[in-house]
Amino acid sequence: PMYRGFMMLVAVLMLIAIWLLLTRTRIGLVIQAALTHPQAAEALGHNVPRIFMWVFGGGCALAGLAGVIGGNAFVTEPGMAATVGSIIFVVVVVGGMGSLAGAFVASLLIGVLQTFAVALDYSLLSLLTWGGAHITPSTPGYAVLKVTIAQSAAILPFLLLVLILIFRPRGLMGTRE
């Protein structure tokens, strides 16, 4: 628990540092200009490919820091990218492309959703029987009705992704382009 708190503290500090860098410094303004209007930034005398190189390097450094800190708490395996990468994709899309605050909120939302879902041992079957329906094992779809929320916790982020894409395609905090 203590180490996970340390990981969370470092993640929040990294997020605040990136936000402050991008919004409050001259370097951040140049980075934003190079991303949104590369020709204008080039005309103002900034080397846009070099800016992109430095941004990529900074992202790699932050990923390395996350790997060093998170490597002690998580099991590293060859197939890790397939399992973690899909959740990261869901977090980015649900939060909104290009929104750091959206990614932060989406990661908290998905984490809380999965944590509480694992603790719930209810199913549609229990809900229907509580409502007075008489369901037997010969009822069509009985196997699906028997699936608990805890058993389906792994797919809940993807269901949230589908709902977000249907009702708010730009994400929670994404901007319209």
N, C-alpha and C positions, 0 to 999 in steps of 0.2 A: 504493500500500500504506500509506503514512504517513497519508494522509487517511482511508482506511477505518478505520485504527486509531483515529484521532481521533473518527470517527463512532461507533465502538463504545464508546469511553470515555464520550462524551457520553450515549449511550443507557443505559449501565450507571449513570452518575451520576443520570440522570433517574429510572430505575427505583428506585434506592436512595432518592432524595429523596422520591418518591411513597410508597414503603413506609414510610419514617420518618414522614412527615407523617400518613399514615392510621393508623399503629399506635402512635405514641409521643407525639402531641400532643393537646391538648384539642380543637383544631379537627378533627382526624381522627376523634376519638370522636363529635363532633357530626355530622360528615358520615356516618359509619357508622350512627348512630342515625337520622338523617333518611332514609337509604336503606332501612333495614330496618323501622323503626317510625315512620313520619312523624307519626302522631297523637300518640304519646308525646313525640316531640321537640317538637311544637307545644305540647303541654300544659306542657312544661318551659320554655316561653317563647322557643323558637328559631323564627325565621322560615324555615320549610322551603322555600317558593318562592325566597327569597333565597339560601339555601344551594345549592339546585339551580342557580341562575343563576351563582353563583360557581364551582361545580364545572364547569359547562359552559364558563365563561370560562377557567378554568385548563386544561381539556382543549384548548381552542382555542389557548391560548398555547403549550402543549407541542407541539401539531401544527404550529404556526407555526415553532417552533424546529427541529423535525425537518425541516420543509420548507426552511428556510434552510440548514441544514447538509447535508441530503441532496440539495438541488437542484443543488449543484455536482458531485456524483458521478454522478447519474442523469439520463438524458435525459427531459425533461418533454414530454409529448405529450397531445393531447386525449383519447385512449383509455386513458390511464394508469390511471384509476380501475377500468376493467374488468379490467385485467390484475393490478394490485397488490391491488385490493379483494378479489378472490376468495382470494388467498393469505392476506391478513389475516384473512378470515373463517375459513379453515382453521386458522390459528394460534390464534385465540380459542376455537374449538370444541374443538380437540384439547387445548389447555391447560386448558380448563375455564372456563365462564362465570363471570366475576367474580373470577378468580384471576390476580393480577399475576405471581406466581411461575410459575404454570402457563403463562401466555402466554410468559414468558421461556424456559422450558424447551422449550416446543413450537417456538418460533422457532429456537432452537439446533438442535433435533432435525431440523426440516424443512430448515434450511440445510445441515446436515451430510449429510443424506440425499440432497438434490439434488446437492451438490458431489461426493460419492463416486459417485453414479449416473452422472454425466456422464463420469467417468473409466473406468467399466467398459464394456468392449466385448464383452460376452458376451450370448448369446441362448439361448433354449430349444433352438434348433437345435444350437448348439455343445455344450450340455450333453448333449443326447440322443446326438449323434454321439460324444462323449467316453465316454458310457455304453455304446456299442456298437450303437446303433440305426442302421439304414441308411435314410436319408431322402433322397429325390430331389425335384426340383422338381415332379414330378407327384403327390407326396404331398398329400392333402387338408390344408388349413391351413398349407401351406408358407410362405405370405407372413406369416402371424402368427408362426410359429416363427422366422422370420428377423429379427424386430424385436429390436434390441439394448436393453439396459438404458439405455444412453446416449440412445437415441432416445425412450425412454418416460420420461425423467427429469422431464418437465414434468407428467405425470399422477400421479407417485408421491405428492405431498402429498395429492391427492384420494383415492387408494387408502388412504393412512394414515387419512384422515378417516373413510372407510367402515368400516375395521377398528375404529377407536376407537368409533364410534357403535354398532357391533355388540357389542363386548366390554366397553366401559366408557362408557356413554352420557353420564355426567357429565363426561367428559374426564379428563386425567391428574391434575389437582389440583383439580378442581371439587368442590364440596360438595353433598350431597343436600339438597333442599329439601322 
